[in-house]
Amino acid sequence: METLGIFIGIPVAMFALLAARTLTQKGPRAAVYQMSERWTHPPILWAAIDESIGGGHGHGKSEFSVGGGASGNW
């Protein structure tokens, strides 16, 4: 019983105390955006523009580029 208490009981008790402490504390949280609220932040465009890919296989011009849409230009 002493061996079980040392190798199982103590770690389980420590884990339970740590879990109870971390799960019951409320930390600082950012405000949650609600769909009914007005959006106040400026738009952000995440796009790669005018970035070349590949070396063009020695022809001087790359056949691949990053940017544009599904039709190839916007």
MDTraj code that builds the backbone (N, CA, C; nanometers):
import mdtraj as md
import numpy as np

residues = "MET GLU THR LEU GLY ILE PHE ILE GLY ILE PRO VAL ALA MET PHE ALA LEU LEU ALA ALA ARG THR LEU THR GLN LYS GLY PRO ARG ALA ALA VAL TYR GLN MET SER GLU ARG TRP THR HIS PRO PRO ILE LEU TRP ALA ALA ILE ASP GLU SER ILE GLY GLY GLY HIS GLY HIS GLY LYS SER GLU PHE SER VAL GLY GLY GLY ALA SER GLY ASN TRP".split()
xyz = np.array([
    [0.0821, -0.1184, 0.0000],
    [0.0000, 0.0000, 0.0000],
    [0.0868, 0.1252, 0.0000],
    [0.2003, 0.1162, 0.0689],
    [0.2883, 0.2333, 0.0735],
    [0.3431, 0.2646, -0.0646],
    [0.3794, 0.1634, -0.1403],
    [0.4316, 0.1832, -0.2749],
    [0.3243, 0.2424, -0.3658],
    [0.2022, 0.1908, -0.3570],
    [0.0937, 0.2467, -0.4370],
    [0.0655, 0.3912, -0.3993],
    [0.0704, 0.4220, -0.2717],
    [0.0475, 0.5581, -0.2256],
    [0.1530, 0.6546, -0.2773],
    [0.2774, 0.6092, -0.2818],
    [0.3868, 0.6966, -0.3263],
    [0.3841, 0.7145, -0.4779],
    [0.3705, 0.6052, -0.5522],
    [0.3829, 0.6133, -0.6971],
    [0.2525, 0.6444, -0.7708],
    [0.1383, 0.6261, -0.7061],
    [0.0103, 0.6548, -0.7711],
    [-0.0655, 0.7644, -0.6969],
    [-0.0759, 0.7519, -0.5665],
    [-0.1559, 0.8459, -0.4880],
    [-0.1045, 0.9886, -0.4919],
    [0.0242, 1.0078, -0.4706],
    [0.0813, 1.1433, -0.4693],
    [0.0715, 1.2097, -0.6072],
    [0.1102, 1.1441, -0.7168],
    [0.0948, 1.2098, -0.8476],
    [-0.0507, 1.2410, -0.8825],
    [-0.1437, 1.1517, -0.8493],
    [-0.2849, 1.1778, -0.8778],
    [-0.3336, 1.2964, -0.7960],
    [-0.2955, 1.3048, -0.6697],
    [-0.3359, 1.4167, -0.5846],
    [-0.2776, 1.5478, -0.6358],
    [-0.1524, 1.5465, -0.6768],
    [-0.0897, 1.6681, -0.7305],
    [-0.1570, 1.7108, -0.8606],
    [-0.1868, 1.6160, -0.9464],
    [-0.2548, 1.6464, -1.0721],
    [-0.3942, 1.7040, -1.0462],
    [-0.4666, 1.6463, -0.9504],
    [-0.6004, 1.6948, -0.9175],
    [-0.5960, 1.8366, -0.8624],
    [-0.5006, 1.8661, -0.7758],
    [-0.4868, 2.0016, -0.7219],
    [-0.4514, 2.1021, -0.8311],
    [-0.3604, 2.0658, -0.9182],
    [-0.3210, 2.1542, -1.0272],
    [-0.4370, 2.1760, -1.1244],
    [-0.5095, 2.0708, -1.1560],
    [-0.6239, 2.0831, -1.2466],
    [-0.7328, 2.1689, -1.1840],
    [-0.7604, 2.1505, -1.0562],
    [-0.8633, 2.2305, -0.9895],
    [-0.8242, 2.3773, -0.9864],
    [-0.6981, 2.4049, -0.9648],
    [-0.6529, 2.5446, -0.9595],
    [-0.6601, 2.6112, -1.0957],
    [-0.6165, 2.5435, -1.2003],
    [-0.6142, 2.6057, -1.3325],
    [-0.7525, 2.6126, -1.3959],
    [-0.8405, 2.5179, -1.3682],
    [-0.9719, 2.5184, -1.4299],
    [-1.0697, 2.6131, -1.3623],
    [-1.0448, 2.6512, -1.2369],
    [-1.1372, 2.7393, -1.1661],
    [-1.0995, 2.8860, -1.1773],
    [-0.9783, 2.9185, -1.2197],
    [-0.9371, 3.0586, -1.2297],
    [-0.9832, 3.1181, -1.3615],
    [-1.0304, 3.2410, -1.3539],
    [-1.0685, 3.3149, -1.4740],
    [-0.9547, 3.4107, -1.5071],
    [-0.8996, 3.3987, -1.6252],
    [-0.7924, 3.4859, -1.6673],
    [-0.8449, 3.5985, -1.7541],
    [-0.7584, 3.6947, -1.7867],
    [-0.8017, 3.8028, -1.8753],
    [-0.8267, 3.7499, -2.0163],
    [-0.9367, 3.7914, -2.0741],
    [-0.9732, 3.7452, -2.2079],
    [-1.0104, 3.8652, -2.2937],
    [-0.9836, 3.8549, -2.4202],
    [-1.0218, 3.9600, -2.5138],
    [-1.1727, 3.9582, -2.5334],
    [-1.2267, 4.0734, -2.5660],
    [-1.3703, 4.0817, -2.5905],
    [-1.4053, 3.9995, -2.7140],
    [-1.5183, 3.9315, -2.7087],
    [-1.5629, 3.8462, -2.8182],
    [-1.6489, 3.9295, -2.9125],
    [-1.6217, 3.9188, -3.0416],
    [-1.6994, 3.9915, -3.1410],
    [-1.8335, 3.9224, -3.1612],
    [-1.9403, 3.9995, -3.1558],
    [-2.0744, 3.9495, -3.1804],
    [-2.1195, 3.9982, -3.3178],
    [-2.1885, 3.9153, -3.3924],
    [-2.2326, 3.9522, -3.5265],
    [-2.3271, 4.0719, -3.5262],
    [-2.3957, 4.0972, -3.4168],
    [-2.4878, 4.2102, -3.4098],
    [-2.4141, 4.3430, -3.3898],
    [-2.2850, 4.3390, -3.3522],
    [-2.2068, 4.4606, -3.3304],
    [-2.1506, 4.5123, -3.4627],
    [-2.1238, 4.6417, -3.4677],
    [-2.0635, 4.7025, -3.5858],
    [-1.9137, 4.6688, -3.5881],
    [-1.8613, 4.6347, -3.7064],
    [-1.7194, 4.6024, -3.7212],
    [-1.6419, 4.7325, -3.7305],
    [-1.5456, 4.7527, -3.6422],
    [-1.4743, 4.8801, -3.6341],
    [-1.3321, 4.8735, -3.6857],
    [-1.2839, 4.7574, -3.7214],
    [-1.1455, 4.7446, -3.7650],
    [-1.1363, 4.7595, -3.9172],
    [-1.0232, 4.8123, -3.9675],
    [-1.0072, 4.8229, -4.1130],
    [-0.9876, 4.6846, -4.1750],
    [-1.0208, 4.6692, -4.3034],
    [-1.0033, 4.5388, -4.3683],
    [-0.8548, 4.5064, -4.3856],
    [-0.8247, 4.3784, -4.3853],
    [-0.6879, 4.3303, -4.4048],
    [-0.6880, 4.2388, -4.5258],
    [-0.6027, 4.2673, -4.6213],
    [-0.5905, 4.1841, -4.7403],
    [-0.4646, 4.0994, -4.7262],
    [-0.4820, 3.9681, -4.7207],
    [-0.3693, 3.8765, -4.7130],
    [-0.3478, 3.8175, -4.8515],
    [-0.2557, 3.8745, -4.9258],
    [-0.2303, 3.8256, -5.0602],
    [-0.0849, 3.8505, -5.0966],
    [-0.0313, 3.7655, -5.1798],
    [0.1031, 3.7850, -5.2339],
    [0.0860, 3.8514, -5.3701],
    [0.1439, 3.9679, -5.3870],
    [0.1262, 4.0439, -5.5108],
    [0.2617, 4.0621, -5.5767],
    [0.2670, 4.0402, -5.7048],
    [0.3883, 4.0596, -5.7856],
    [0.5068, 3.9803, -5.7323],
    [0.4835, 3.8601, -5.6922],
    [0.5904, 3.7742, -5.6434],
    [0.6119, 3.6644, -5.7458],
    [0.7320, 3.6565, -5.7984],
    [0.7624, 3.5571, -5.9009],
    [0.7962, 3.4232, -5.8384],
    [0.7615, 3.3178, -5.9080],
    [0.7953, 3.1826, -5.8652],
    [0.8686, 3.1155, -5.9793],
    [0.9770, 3.0500, -5.9469],
    [1.0519, 2.9772, -6.0492],
    [1.1422, 3.0697, -6.1292],
    [1.2306, 3.0110, -6.2062],
    [1.3264, 3.0890, -6.2832],
    [1.2916, 3.0970, -6.4303],
    [1.1860, 3.0395, -6.4756],
    [1.1488, 3.0468, -6.6157],
    [1.2269, 2.9520, -6.7050],
    [1.3008, 2.8620, -6.6488],
    [1.3754, 2.7593, -6.7224],
    [1.4687, 2.8196, -6.8266],
    [1.5325, 2.9322, -6.7915],
    [1.6318, 2.9915, -6.8806],
    [1.5749, 3.0766, -6.9921],
    [1.4456, 3.0997, -6.9958],
    [1.3860, 3.1805, -7.1013],
    [1.3709, 3.3263, -7.0616],
    [1.4121, 3.3609, -6.9389],
    [1.4072, 3.4991, -6.8968],
    [1.2762, 3.5404, -6.8320],
    [1.1683, 3.4736, -6.8627],
    [1.0385, 3.5086, -6.8042],
    [0.9790, 3.3842, -6.7401],
    [0.9291, 3.4028, -6.6168],
    [0.8685, 3.2908, -6.5470],
    [0.7254, 3.2705, -6.5958],
    [0.6869, 3.1463, -6.6153],
    [0.5507, 3.1190, -6.6578],
    [0.4546, 3.1176, -6.5402],
    [0.5087, 3.1154, -6.4172],
    [0.4260, 3.1129, -6.2978],
    [0.4424, 3.2441, -6.2234],
    [0.3350, 3.2962, -6.1676],
    [0.3416, 3.4124, -6.0814],
    [0.2342, 3.4001, -5.9747],
    [0.2519, 3.4714, -5.8672],
    [0.1567, 3.4706, -5.7582],
    [0.0762, 3.5975, -5.7674],
    [-0.0543, 3.5879, -5.7547],
    [-0.1420, 3.7037, -5.7605],
    [-0.2515, 3.6763, -5.8612],
    [-0.3477, 3.7665, -5.8674],
    [-0.4582, 3.7483, -5.9598],
    [-0.5606, 3.6530, -5.9025],
    [-0.6625, 3.6252, -5.9775],
    [-0.7683, 3.5368, -5.9310],
    [-0.7717, 3.4098, -6.0112],
    [-0.8852, 3.3431, -6.0096],
    [-0.8991, 3.2182, -6.0822],
    [-0.8905, 3.2418, -6.2325],
    [-0.9293, 3.3614, -6.2776],
    [-0.9219, 3.3907, -6.4208],
    [-0.7851, 3.4453, -6.4600],
    [-0.6983, 3.4692, -6.3630],
    [-0.5635, 3.5152, -6.3933],
    [-0.5420, 3.6627, -6.3659],
    [-0.6460, 3.7422, -6.3520],
    [-0.6310, 3.8830, -6.3177],
    [-0.7566, 3.9316, -6.2468],
    [-0.7408, 4.0385, -6.1716],
    [-0.8519, 4.0926, -6.0941],
    [-0.8936, 4.2248, -6.1521],
])
top = md.Topology()
chain = top.add_chain()
for i, resn in enumerate(residues, 1):
    res = top.add_residue(resn, chain, resSeq=i)
    for name in ("N", "CA", "C"):
        top.add_atom(name, md.element.get_by_symbol(name[0]), res)
traj = md.Trajectory(xyz[None], top)
